[in-house]
């Protein structure tokens, strides 16, 4: 369609433009039908026998965030105050 007609149809909402994407998938150089389990820990036995040289290791993510530390408690007086408030709320 010419640009002018296409703009007119879009303005009247009689034309809907759709973008189609297609991908070509090919086997890469590391393609394998078997799933190889990667090692996550280096054990003393691996070091002693030297088998760690032939095993694939999972890459370590240095940017990952760890678990947040569990710290911090209510002050004892604030704890008593909240308990008293709850008691009075239950009493009405």
Residue, then its C-alpha position, 0 to 999 in steps of 0.5 A: x500500500x502507498x504510505x498515504x493510504x496506509x496512514x489513512x487506514x491506520x487512523x481509521x483503525x482498519x489496519x493492524x501492523x504486525x511484526x513477525x520475527x523468525x530465528x534460525x537454530x543450528x547446532x553449535x560447537x558444544x552441542x551434545x545429546x547427553x547432559x554433562x554434570x558440572x562439578x561445583x566443589x573441589x574435593x581433596x580426593x580430586x586434588x590428590x588424584x589429579x582428576x580435577x584437570x579433566x572435569x568441567x567446573x561450573x563457573x562461579x558467580x562473584x556478582x551474586x548476592x548472598x542471603x541477607x543476614x538475620x539480625x535486629x530485634x525489637x527493643x524490650x520496651x517496644x515489645x512490651x508496649x506492642x503486647x499491651x496495645x494488642x491486649x487492649x485492642x482485644x478487650x475493645 
